[in-house]
Amino acid sequence: MEIIHPHTTKGPSDQFTGDVYPTIILSGKEPSRVRMASVHFAPGARTAWHSHAVGQYIHVEEGAAYLQERGSDRIILRPGDTVYTEPDVEHWHGALPDCFMVHKVVWEAPDPNSNTEESTWLGHISDVEYNL
């Protein structure tokens, strides 16, 4: 048995806009490749566009979240809502402008022999795009 001590950091500015604090809850040991984090977003804070090689589950626990997949309309997620973004689908997510938001994210690392990155980070969502 191993006790895991989660670690919280401020999200890096190349991946997030605003104050975002991810806590990595687990990074599975082989053969498991599951990953899980709890992420706290200040009002208006958000991810940059990104994708995950094996997809990602997002479960909102507090507040309300925007989520948008490239080429689709933005949706609002409320506490208890869970959504799955398919592998390699570009998307962003973050807090609404007037509330904090906390969500859990679960994803898997790709096969270590594939030389594929877990996540691909792209450009930021401008304030104009966010406020549409």
N, CA, C and O atoms as a GROMACS GRO file, in nm:
protein
  528
    1MET      N    1   0.086  -0.116   0.000
    1MET     CA    2   0.000   0.000   0.000
    1MET      C    3   0.090   0.123   0.000
    1MET      O    4   0.196   0.126   0.063
    2GLU      N    5   0.045   0.223  -0.073
    2GLU     CA    6   0.119   0.349  -0.078
    2GLU      C    7   0.023   0.465  -0.052
    2GLU      O    8  -0.083   0.475  -0.114
    3ILE      N    9   0.061   0.551   0.040
    3ILE     CA   10  -0.016   0.672   0.064
    3ILE      C   11   0.035   0.779  -0.032
    3ILE      O   12   0.155   0.803  -0.041
    4ILE      N   13  -0.057   0.842  -0.103
    4ILE     CA   14  -0.021   0.946  -0.198
    4ILE      C   15  -0.050   1.081  -0.134
    4ILE      O   16  -0.159   1.104  -0.083
    5HIS      N   17   0.048   1.168  -0.136
    5HIS     CA   18   0.034   1.302  -0.081
    5HIS      C   19   0.018   1.401  -0.197
    5HIS      O   20   0.116   1.436  -0.262
    6PRO      N   21  -0.105   1.445  -0.222
    6PRO     CA   22  -0.127   1.537  -0.334
    6PRO      C   23  -0.046   1.666  -0.318
    6PRO      O   24  -0.015   1.709  -0.207
    7HIS      N   25  -0.013   1.725  -0.432
    7HIS     CA   26   0.068   1.846  -0.435
    7HIS      C   27  -0.002   1.950  -0.522
    7HIS      O   28  -0.035   1.923  -0.638
    8THR      N   29  -0.024   2.069  -0.467
    8THR     CA   30  -0.090   2.177  -0.541
    8THR      C   31   0.015   2.277  -0.588
    8THR      O   32   0.106   2.312  -0.514
    9THR      N   33   0.000   2.322  -0.713
    9THR     CA   34   0.087   2.425  -0.769
    9THR      C   35   0.000   2.528  -0.840
    9THR      O   36  -0.117   2.502  -0.870
   10LYS      N   37   0.056   2.644  -0.867
   10LYS     CA   38  -0.014   2.742  -0.950
   10LYS      C   39   0.005   2.698  -1.094
   10LYS      O   40   0.116   2.666  -1.136
   11GLY      N   41  -0.104   2.697  -1.170
   11GLY     CA   42  -0.098   2.655  -1.309
   11GLY      C   43  -0.007   2.746  -1.390
   11GLY      O   44  -0.010   2.868  -1.372
   12PRO      N   45   0.075   2.689  -1.478
   12PRO     CA   46   0.170   2.769  -1.556
   12PRO      C   47   0.099   2.860  -1.656
   12PRO      O   48  -0.004   2.824  -1.713
   13SER      N   49   0.156   2.978  -1.677
   13SER     CA   50   0.092   3.079  -1.762
   13SER      C   51   0.088   3.039  -1.909
   13SER      O   52   0.012   3.098  -1.985
   14ASP      N   53   0.167   2.942  -1.951
   14ASP     CA   54   0.158   2.898  -2.090
   14ASP      C   55   0.040   2.803  -2.112
   14ASP      O   56   0.005   2.774  -2.226
   15GLN      N   57  -0.022   2.755  -2.004
   15GLN     CA   58  -0.135   2.664  -2.014
   15GLN      C   59  -0.265   2.724  -1.961
   15GLN      O   60  -0.373   2.673  -1.992
   16PHE      N   61  -0.257   2.830  -1.880
   16PHE     CA   62  -0.375   2.887  -1.815
   16PHE      C   63  -0.374   3.039  -1.821
   16PHE      O   64  -0.268   3.102  -1.826
   17THR      N   65  -0.494   3.097  -1.821
   17THR     CA   66  -0.513   3.241  -1.805
   17THR      C   67  -0.581   3.262  -1.671
   17THR      O   68  -0.682   3.197  -1.643
   18GLY      N   69  -0.528   3.350  -1.588
   18GLY     CA   70  -0.585   3.375  -1.457
   18GLY      C   71  -0.528   3.282  -1.352
   18GLY      O   72  -0.431   3.210  -1.376
   19ASP      N   73  -0.591   3.284  -1.235
   19ASP     CA   74  -0.542   3.204  -1.122
   19ASP      C   75  -0.607   3.066  -1.123
   19ASP      O   76  -0.727   3.051  -1.100
   20VAL      N   77  -0.524   2.966  -1.151
   20VAL     CA   78  -0.568   2.826  -1.158
   20VAL      C   79  -0.470   2.744  -1.075
   20VAL      O   80  -0.349   2.760  -1.085
   21TYR      N   81  -0.525   2.655  -0.991
   21TYR     CA   82  -0.443   2.576  -0.900
   21TYR      C   83  -0.475   2.427  -0.914
   21TYR      O   84  -0.570   2.379  -0.853
   22PRO      N   85  -0.396   2.355  -0.994
   22PRO     CA   86  -0.416   2.211  -1.006
   22PRO      C   87  -0.351   2.136  -0.889
   22PRO      O   88  -0.242   2.170  -0.844
   23THR      N   89  -0.420   2.035  -0.841
   23THR     CA   90  -0.366   1.942  -0.743
   23THR      C   91  -0.366   1.805  -0.808
   23THR      O   92  -0.472   1.748  -0.836
   24ILE      N   93  -0.248   1.751  -0.833
   24ILE     CA   94  -0.238   1.617  -0.891
   24ILE      C   95  -0.269   1.518  -0.780
   24ILE      O   96  -0.198   1.510  -0.680
   25ILE      N   97  -0.377   1.444  -0.798
   25ILE     CA   98  -0.422   1.348  -0.697
   25ILE      C   99  -0.354   1.213  -0.718
   25ILE      O  100  -0.316   1.147  -0.621
   26LEU      N  101  -0.339   1.173  -0.844
   26LEU     CA  102  -0.269   1.048  -0.871
   26LEU      C  103  -0.215   1.043  -1.012
   26LEU      O  104  -0.272   1.099  -1.105
   27SER      N  105  -0.105   0.973  -1.024
   27SER     CA  106  -0.045   0.935  -1.153
   27SER      C  107  -0.018   0.786  -1.141
   27SER      O  108   0.078   0.744  -1.076
   28GLY      N  109  -0.103   0.707  -1.205
   28GLY     CA  110  -0.096   0.561  -1.190
   28GLY      C  111   0.040   0.504  -1.225
   28GLY      O  112   0.110   0.554  -1.313
   29LYS      N  113   0.074   0.398  -1.155
   29LYS     CA  114   0.198   0.326  -1.182
   29LYS      C  115   0.168   0.214  -1.281
   29LYS      O  116   0.062   0.152  -1.274
   30GLU      N  117   0.260   0.189  -1.372
   30GLU     CA  118   0.240   0.083  -1.471
   30GLU      C  119   0.197  -0.045  -1.400
   30GLU      O  120   0.253  -0.079  -1.296
   31PRO      N  121   0.100  -0.116  -1.455
   31PRO     CA  122   0.046  -0.098  -1.588
   31PRO      C  123  -0.062   0.010  -1.598
   31PRO      O  124  -0.107   0.041  -1.708
   32SER      N  125  -0.104   0.067  -1.485
   32SER     CA  126  -0.205   0.173  -1.489
   32SER      C  127  -0.143   0.300  -1.544
   32SER      O  128  -0.028   0.333  -1.514
   33ARG      N  129  -0.220   0.371  -1.626
   33ARG     CA  130  -0.174   0.500  -1.678
   33ARG      C  131  -0.276   0.610  -1.646
   33ARG      O  132  -0.275   0.716  -1.707
   34VAL      N  133  -0.365   0.582  -1.549
   34VAL     CA  134  -0.469   0.678  -1.513
   34VAL      C  135  -0.407   0.797  -1.440
   34VAL      O  136  -0.312   0.782  -1.363
   35ARG      N  137  -0.462   0.915  -1.466
   35ARG     CA  138  -0.421   1.039  -1.402
   35ARG      C  139  -0.548   1.107  -1.349
   35ARG      O  140  -0.654   1.097  -1.409
   36MET      N  141  -0.535   1.177  -1.236
   36MET     CA  142  -0.649   1.250  -1.183
   36MET      C  143  -0.599   1.376  -1.112
   36MET      O  144  -0.498   1.373  -1.042
   37ALA      N  145  -0.672   1.485  -1.132
   37ALA     CA  146  -0.639   1.611  -1.066
   37ALA      C  147  -0.767   1.682  -1.023
   37ALA      O  148  -0.873   1.664  -1.083
   38SER      N  149  -0.754   1.760  -0.918
   38SER     CA  150  -0.859   1.853  -0.876
   38SER      C  151  -0.805   1.991  -0.911
   38SER      O  152  -0.693   2.026  -0.874
   39VAL      N  153  -0.886   2.070  -0.983
   39VAL     CA  154  -0.837   2.199  -1.030
   39VAL      C  155  -0.930   2.310  -0.984
   39VAL      O  156  -1.051   2.304  -1.006
   40HIS      N  157  -0.873   2.410  -0.918
   40HIS     CA  158  -0.947   2.525  -0.866
   40HIS      C  159  -0.922   2.645  -0.958
   40HIS      O  160  -0.807   2.681  -0.983
   41PHE      N  161  -1.030   2.706  -1.008
   41PHE     CA  162  -1.023   2.820  -1.097
   41PHE      C  163  -1.085   2.942  -1.030
   41PHE      O  164  -1.195   2.934  -0.976
   42ALA      N  165  -1.015   3.055  -1.031
   42ALA     CA  166  -1.073   3.182  -0.988
   42ALA      C  167  -1.172   3.227  -1.095
   42ALA      O  168  -1.165   3.179  -1.208
   43PRO      N  169  -1.263   3.319  -1.062
   43PRO     CA  170  -1.357   3.368  -1.164
   43PRO      C  171  -1.283   3.415  -1.289
   43PRO      O  172  -1.186   3.491  -1.281
   44GLY      N  173  -1.331   3.370  -1.405
   44GLY     CA  174  -1.273   3.408  -1.533
   44GLY      C  175  -1.148   3.334  -1.573
   44GLY      O  176  -1.101   3.350  -1.686
   45ALA      N  177  -1.092   3.253  -1.485
   45ALA     CA  178  -0.970   3.177  -1.517
   45ALA      C  179  -1.006   3.060  -1.608
   45ALA      O  180  -1.116   3.005  -1.601
   46ARG      N  181  -0.911   3.022  -1.693
   46ARG     CA  182  -0.940   2.919  -1.793
   46ARG      C  183  -0.813   2.856  -1.846
   46ARG      O  184  -0.703   2.909  -1.830
   47THR      N  185  -0.831   2.741  -1.910
   47THR     CA  186  -0.719   2.674  -1.976
   47THR      C  187  -0.696   2.740  -2.112
   47THR      O  188  -0.780   2.815  -2.161
   48ALA      N  189  -0.582   2.710  -2.170
   48ALA     CA  190  -0.559   2.738  -2.311
   48ALA      C  191  -0.626   2.626  -2.390
   48ALA      O  192  -0.666   2.525  -2.332
   49TRP      N  193  -0.637   2.643  -2.520
   49TRP     CA  194  -0.682   2.531  -2.604
   49TRP      C  195  -0.584   2.416  -2.583
   49TRP      O  196  -0.463   2.438  -2.573
   50HIS      N  197  -0.634   2.296  -2.575
   50HIS     CA  198  -0.548   2.179  -2.559
   50HIS      C  199  -0.624   2.054  -2.599
   50HIS      O  200  -0.746   2.057  -2.621
   51SER      N  201  -0.552   1.943  -2.608
   51SER     CA  202  -0.614   1.813  -2.635
   51SER      C  203  -0.539   1.708  -2.555
   51SER      O  204  -0.427   1.730  -2.508
   52HIS      N  205  -0.602   1.592  -2.542
   52HIS     CA  206  -0.543   1.480  -2.469
   52HIS      C  207  -0.540   1.359  -2.561
   52HIS      O  208  -0.639   1.327  -2.626
   53ALA      N  209  -0.427   1.291  -2.565
   53ALA     CA  210  -0.409   1.180  -2.658
   53ALA      C  211  -0.510   1.068  -2.636
   53ALA      O  212  -0.549   1.000  -2.731
   54VAL      N  213  -0.554   1.048  -2.511
   54VAL     CA  214  -0.646   0.938  -2.481
   54VAL      C  215  -0.779   0.992  -2.428
   54VAL      O  216  -0.857   0.916  -2.371
   55GLY      N  217  -0.805   1.122  -2.445
   55GLY     CA  218  -0.931   1.181  -2.400
   55GLY      C  219  -0.923   1.225  -2.255
   55GLY      O  220  -0.822   1.205  -2.188
   56GLN      N  221  -1.032   1.285  -2.206
   56GLN     CA  222  -1.036   1.338  -2.070
   56GLN      C  223  -1.180   1.345  -2.020
   56GLN      O  224  -1.270   1.383  -2.094
   57TYR      N  225  -1.201   1.307  -1.894
   57TYR     CA  226  -1.327   1.327  -1.825
   57TYR      C  227  -1.314   1.452  -1.739
   57TYR      O  228  -1.212   1.474  -1.673
   58ILE      N  229  -1.419   1.535  -1.738
   58ILE     CA  230  -1.425   1.654  -1.655
   58ILE      C  231  -1.552   1.644  -1.571
   58ILE      O  232  -1.661   1.624  -1.625
   59HIS      N  233  -1.537   1.656  -1.438
   59HIS     CA  234  -1.650   1.649  -1.346
   59HIS      C  235  -1.650   1.775  -1.260
   59HIS      O  236  -1.558   1.796  -1.182
   60VAL      N  237  -1.753   1.858  -1.275
   60VAL     CA  238  -1.761   1.983  -1.200
   60VAL      C  239  -1.815   1.954  -1.060
   60VAL      O  240  -1.917   1.887  -1.043
   61GLU      N  241  -1.743   2.007  -0.960
   61GLU     CA  242  -1.782   1.988  -0.820
   61GLU      C  243  -1.842   2.113  -0.758
   61GLU      O  244  -1.934   2.103  -0.677
   62GLU      N  245  -1.789   2.229  -0.793
   62GLU     CA  246  -1.837   2.356  -0.735
   62GLU      C  247  -1.838   2.463  -0.844
   62GLU      O  248  -1.760   2.457  -0.938
   63GLY      N  249  -1.927   2.561  -0.829
   63GLY     CA  250  -1.932   2.672  -0.922
   63GLY      C  251  -1.992   2.630  -1.055
   63GLY      O  252  -2.077   2.540  -1.061
   64ALA      N  253  -1.947   2.695  -1.161
   64ALA     CA  254  -1.995   2.662  -1.295
   64ALA      C  255  -1.880   2.681  -1.393
   64ALA      O  256  -1.794   2.767  -1.374
   65ALA      N  257  -1.880   2.598  -1.497
   65ALA     CA  258  -1.769   2.596  -1.592
   65ALA      C  259  -1.818   2.619  -1.734
   65ALA      O  260  -1.927   2.577  -1.771
   66TYR      N  261  -1.736   2.686  -1.812
   66TYR     CA  262  -1.750   2.686  -1.957
   66TYR      C  263  -1.666   2.572  -2.011
   66TYR      O  264  -1.560   2.541  -1.957
   67LEU      N  265  -1.714   2.509  -2.116
   67LEU     CA  266  -1.638   2.409  -2.190
   67LEU      C  267  -1.669   2.430  -2.337
   67LEU      O  268  -1.785   2.447  -2.375
   68GLN      N  269  -1.566   2.430  -2.419
   68GLN     CA  270  -1.588   2.443  -2.563
   68GLN      C  271  -1.489   2.354  -2.637
   68GLN      O  272  -1.369   2.356  -2.611
   69GLU      N  273  -1.544   2.277  -2.730
   69GLU     CA  274  -1.461   2.200  -2.822
   69GLU      C  275  -1.446   2.280  -2.950
   69GLU      O  276  -1.539   2.351  -2.990
   70ARG      N  277  -1.332   2.271  -3.013
   70ARG     CA  278  -1.304   2.346  -3.135
   70ARG      C  279  -1.414   2.321  -3.238
   70ARG      O  280  -1.446   2.206  -3.268
   71GLY      N  281  -1.473   2.429  -3.291
   71GLY     CA  282  -1.577   2.420  -3.392
   71GLY      C  283  -1.717   2.401  -3.337
   71GLY      O  284  -1.812   2.391  -3.415
   72SER      N  285  -1.732   2.395  -3.204
   72SER     CA  286  -1.864   2.376  -3.142
   72SER      C  287  -1.897   2.495  -3.054
   72SER      O  288  -1.811   2.577  -3.021
   73ASP      N  289  -2.025   2.505  -3.016
   73ASP     CA  290  -2.067   2.610  -2.924
   73ASP      C  291  -2.016   2.580  -2.784
   73ASP      O  292  -1.997   2.464  -2.747
   74ARG      N  293  -1.995   2.685  -2.708
   74ARG     CA  294  -1.955   2.672  -2.569
   74ARG      C  295  -2.076   2.624  -2.488
   74ARG      O  296  -2.189   2.664  -2.516
   75ILE      N  297  -2.052   2.538  -2.389
   75ILE     CA  298  -2.158   2.492  -2.300
   75ILE      C  299  -2.125   2.531  -2.157
   75ILE      O  300  -2.010   2.565  -2.125
   76ILE      N  301  -2.225   2.527  -2.071
   76ILE     CA  302  -2.206   2.553  -1.929
   76ILE      C  303  -2.227   2.423  -1.853
   76ILE      O  304  -2.326   2.353  -1.874
   77LEU      N  305  -2.133   2.392  -1.765
   77LEU     CA  306  -2.141   2.274  -1.679
   77LEU      C  307  -2.163   2.320  -1.536
   77LEU      O  308  -2.103   2.418  -1.491
   78ARG      N  309  -2.249   2.249  -1.464
   78ARG     CA  310  -2.282   2.282  -1.325
   78ARG      C  311  -2.239   2.167  -1.234
   78ARG      O  312  -2.207   2.059  -1.283
   79PRO      N  313  -2.238   2.188  -1.102
   79PRO     CA  314  -2.196   2.082  -1.012
   79PRO      C  315  -2.272   1.951  -1.039
   79PRO      O  316  -2.394   1.949  -1.053
   80GLY      N  317  -2.196   1.843  -1.045
   80GLY     CA  318  -2.252   1.711  -1.073
   80GLY      C  319  -2.245   1.673  -1.219
   80GLY      O  320  -2.262   1.555  -1.252
   81ASP      N  321  -2.221   1.769  -1.310
   81ASP     CA  322  -2.210   1.738  -1.452
   81ASP      C  323  -2.074   1.677  -1.483
   81ASP      O  324  -1.971   1.722  -1.432
   82THR      N  325  -2.076   1.576  -1.567
   82THR     CA  326  -1.953   1.512  -1.615
   82THR      C  327  -1.959   1.508  -1.767
   82THR      O  328  -2.062   1.477  -1.825
   83VAL      N  329  -1.847   1.539  -1.830
   83VAL     CA  330  -1.839   1.537  -1.976
   83VAL      C  331  -1.708   1.469  -2.015
   83VAL      O  332  -1.610   1.474  -1.942
   84TYR      N  333  -1.709   1.405  -2.132
   84TYR     CA  334  -1.590   1.339  -2.185
   84TYR      C  335  -1.550   1.409  -2.314
   84TYR      O  336  -1.632   1.426  -2.404
   85THR      N  337  -1.424   1.448  -2.323
   85THR     CA  338  -1.372   1.500  -2.448
   85THR      C  339  -1.293   1.386  -2.514
   85THR      O  340  -1.207   1.324  -2.453
   86GLU      N  341  -1.325   1.361  -2.639
   86GLU     CA  342  -1.264   1.250  -2.714
   86GLU      C  343  -1.114   1.272  -2.734
   86GLU      O  344  -1.066   1.386  -2.726
   87PRO      N  345  -1.039   1.164  -2.760
   87PRO     CA  346  -0.896   1.178  -2.786
   87PRO      C  347  -0.868   1.279  -2.898
   87PRO      O  348  -0.936   1.282  -3.000
   88ASP      N  349  -0.766   1.360  -2.875
   88ASP     CA  350  -0.714   1.457  -2.972
   88ASP      C  351  -0.813   1.566  -3.012
   88ASP      O  352  -0.788   1.637  -3.109
   89VAL      N  353  -0.925   1.582  -2.940
   89VAL     CA  354  -1.020   1.690  -2.969
   89VAL      C  355  -0.974   1.815  -2.893
   89VAL      O  356  -0.963   1.813  -2.770
   90GLU      N  357  -0.949   1.922  -2.966
   90GLU     CA  358  -0.906   2.047  -2.904
   90GLU      C  359  -1.023   2.110  -2.830
   90GLU      O  360  -1.134   2.118  -2.882
   91HIS      N  361  -0.995   2.156  -2.707
   91HIS     CA  362  -1.099   2.213  -2.623
   91HIS      C  363  -1.035   2.305  -2.519
   91HIS      O  364  -0.913   2.306  -2.501
   92TRP      N  365  -1.119   2.382  -2.451
   92TRP     CA  366  -1.076   2.460  -2.335
   92TRP      C  367  -1.188   2.455  -2.232
   92TRP      O  368  -1.303   2.427  -2.265
   93HIS      N  369  -1.155   2.483  -2.107
   93HIS     CA  370  -1.255   2.488  -2.000
   93HIS      C  371  -1.207   2.584  -1.892
   93HIS      O  372  -1.087   2.605  -1.874
   94GLY      N  373  -1.304   2.641  -1.821
   94GLY     CA  374  -1.268   2.735  -1.716
   94GLY      C  375  -1.390   2.785  -1.643
   94GLY      O  376  -1.504   2.748  -1.674
   95ALA      N  377  -1.365   2.872  -1.544
   95ALA     CA  378  -1.472   2.926  -1.461
   95ALA      C  379  -1.550   3.035  -1.534
   95ALA      O  380  -1.494   3.105  -1.619
   96LEU      N  381  -1.676   3.048  -1.502
   96LEU     CA  382  -1.755   3.162  -1.549
   96LEU      C  383  -1.696   3.290  -1.487
   96LEU      O  384  -1.622   3.281  -1.389
   97PRO      N  385  -1.729   3.406  -1.541
   97PRO     CA  386  -1.666   3.529  -1.492
   97PRO      C  387  -1.706   3.571  -1.352
   97PRO      O  388  -1.638   3.654  -1.291
   98ASP      N  389  -1.815   3.515  -1.299
   98ASP     CA  390  -1.864   3.563  -1.170
   98ASP      C  391  -1.860   3.460  -1.058
   98ASP      O  392  -1.922   3.480  -0.954
   99CYS      N  393  -1.787   3.351  -1.077
   99CYS     CA  394  -1.780   3.252  -0.969
   99CYS      C  395  -1.652   3.168  -0.978
   99CYS      O  396  -1.593   3.152  -1.084
  100PHE      N  397  -1.613   3.117  -0.863
  100PHE     CA  398  -1.504   3.020  -0.860
  100PHE      C  399  -1.556   2.889  -0.915
  100PHE      O  400  -1.678   2.868  -0.921
  101MET      N  401  -1.466   2.801  -0.956
  101MET     CA  402  -1.507   2.670  -1.007
  101MET      C  403  -1.401   2.568  -0.969
  101MET      O  404  -1.281   2.594  -0.975
  102VAL      N  405  -1.449   2.450  -0.930
  102VAL     CA  406  -1.361   2.338  -0.901
  102VAL      C  407  -1.408   2.219  -0.983
  102VAL      O  408  -1.527   2.187  -0.983
  103HIS      N  409  -1.316   2.156  -1.052
  103HIS     CA  410  -1.350   2.032  -1.121
  103HIS      C  411  -1.241   1.928  -1.102
  103HIS      O  412  -1.125   1.959  -1.078
  104LYS      N  413  -1.283   1.804  -1.112
  104LYS     CA  414  -1.190   1.691  -1.118
  104LYS      C  415  -1.171   1.657  -1.265
  104LYS      O  416  -1.267   1.663  -1.342
  105VAL      N  417  -1.051   1.622  -1.303
  105VAL     CA  418  -1.024   1.574  -1.437
  105VAL      C  419  -0.957   1.438  -1.426
  105VAL      O  420  -0.871   1.416  -1.340
  106VAL      N  421  -0.996   1.348  -1.514
  106VAL     CA  422  -0.939   1.213  -1.518
  106VAL      C  423  -0.900   1.186  -1.663
  106VAL      O  424  -0.980   1.206  -1.755
  107TRP      N  425  -0.779   1.140  -1.684
  107TRP     CA  426  -0.732   1.107  -1.818
  107TRP      C  427  -0.630   0.995  -1.806
  107TRP      O  428  -0.588   0.959  -1.695
  108GLU      N  429  -0.589   0.941  -1.918
  108GLU     CA  430  -0.487   0.837  -1.920
  108GLU      C  431  -0.369   0.884  -2.002
  108GLU      O  432  -0.384   0.957  -2.100
  109ALA      N  433  -0.253   0.841  -1.961
  109ALA     CA  434  -0.134   0.863  -2.043
  109ALA      C  435  -0.139   0.763  -2.159
  109ALA      O  436  -0.191   0.653  -2.142
  110PRO      N  437  -0.087   0.801  -2.274
  110PRO     CA  438  -0.081   0.705  -2.385
  110PRO      C  439   0.022   0.595  -2.356
  110PRO      O  440   0.100   0.606  -2.262
  111ASP      N  441   0.019   0.492  -2.435
  111ASP     CA  442   0.117   0.384  -2.423
  111ASP      C  443   0.257   0.444  -2.424
  111ASP      O  444   0.290   0.521  -2.515
  112PRO      N  445   0.340   0.411  -2.325
  112PRO     CA  446   0.473   0.472  -2.318
  112PRO      C  447   0.561   0.439  -2.439
  112PRO      O  448   0.659   0.509  -2.465
  113ASN      N  449   0.527   0.336  -2.512
  113ASN     CA  450   0.605   0.300  -2.631
  113ASN      C  451   0.564   0.381  -2.754
  113ASN      O  452   0.626   0.369  -2.860
  114SER      N  453   0.460   0.462  -2.741
  114SER     CA  454   0.407   0.534  -2.857
  114SER      C  455   0.478   0.668  -2.882
  114SER      O  456   0.461   0.727  -2.989
  115ASN      N  457   0.557   0.716  -2.787
  115ASN     CA  458   0.622   0.847  -2.798
  115ASN      C  459   0.522   0.959  -2.822
  115ASN      O  460   0.552   1.057  -2.890
  116THR      N  461   0.400   0.945  -2.766
  116THR     CA  462   0.294   1.044  -2.779
  116THR      C  463   0.282   1.121  -2.649
  116THR      O  464   0.286   1.062  -2.541
  117GLU      N  465   0.267   1.253  -2.658
  117GLU     CA  466   0.248   1.336  -2.539
  117GLU      C  467   0.110   1.312  -2.480
  117GLU      O  468   0.014   1.287  -2.553
  118GLU      N  469   0.097   1.318  -2.346
  118GLU     CA  470  -0.034   1.305  -2.281
  118GLU      C  471  -0.127   1.416  -2.326
  118GLU      O  472  -0.242   1.391  -2.361
  119SER      N  473  -0.077   1.539  -2.324
  119SER     CA  474  -0.157   1.657  -2.359
  119SER      C  475  -0.078   1.744  -2.455
  119SER      O  476   0.045   1.753  -2.447
  120THR      N  477  -0.150   1.808  -2.545
  120THR     CA  478  -0.090   1.903  -2.637
  120THR      C  479  -0.151   2.039  -2.607
  120THR      O  480  -0.272   2.057  -2.618
  121TRP      N  481  -0.068   2.135  -2.570
  121TRP     CA  482  -0.114   2.268  -2.533
  121TRP      C  483  -0.100   2.362  -2.651
  121TRP      O  484   0.003   2.362  -2.720
  122LEU      N  485  -0.203   2.443  -2.673
  122LEU     CA  486  -0.210   2.532  -2.789
  122LEU      C  487  -0.228   2.676  -2.741
  122LEU      O  488  -0.187   2.708  -2.629
  123GLY      N  489  -0.287   2.762  -2.823
  123GLY     CA  490  -0.300   2.903  -2.790
  123GLY      C  491  -0.403   2.933  -2.683
  123GLY      O  492  -0.492   2.853  -2.654
  124HIS      N  493  -0.389   3.051  -2.625
  124HIS     CA  494  -0.481   3.097  -2.521
  124HIS      C  495  -0.614   3.146  -2.579
  124HIS      O  496  -0.623   3.180  -2.697
  125ILE      N  497  -0.716   3.147  -2.495
  125ILE     CA  498  -0.846   3.205  -2.526
  125ILE      C  499  -0.836   3.354  -2.491
  125ILE      O  500  -0.810   3.388  -2.375
  126SER      N  501  -0.855   3.440  -2.587
  126SER     CA  502  -0.846   3.584  -2.559
  126SER      C  503  -0.965   3.626  -2.474
  126SER      O  504  -1.066   3.556  -2.466
  127ASP      N  505  -0.953   3.742  -2.410
  127ASP     CA  506  -1.064   3.796  -2.332
  127ASP      C  507  -1.185   3.820  -2.421
  127ASP      O  508  -1.298   3.799  -2.378
  128VAL      N  509  -1.163   3.864  -2.544
  128VAL     CA  510  -1.273   3.887  -2.639
  128VAL      C  511  -1.345   3.756  -2.667
  128VAL      O  512  -1.468   3.751  -2.662
  129GLU      N  513  -1.270   3.648  -2.698
  129GLU     CA  514  -1.332   3.517  -2.724
  129GLU      C  515  -1.406   3.466  -2.601
  129GLU      O  516  -1.517   3.414  -2.611
  130TYR      N  517  -1.343   3.480  -2.485
  130TYR     CA  518  -1.403   3.431  -2.360
  130TYR      C  519  -1.534   3.502  -2.331
  130TYR      O  520  -1.629   3.440  -2.283
  131ASN      N  521  -1.540   3.632  -2.360
  131ASN     CA  522  -1.658   3.713  -2.326
  131ASN      C  523  -1.766   3.712  -2.433
  131ASN      O  524  -1.865   3.784  -2.419
  132LEU      N  525  -1.752   3.633  -2.539
  132LEU     CA  526  -1.856   3.626  -2.644
  132LEU      C  527  -1.984   3.567  -2.590
  132LEU      O  528  -2.082   3.554  -2.664
   0.00000   0.00000   0.00000
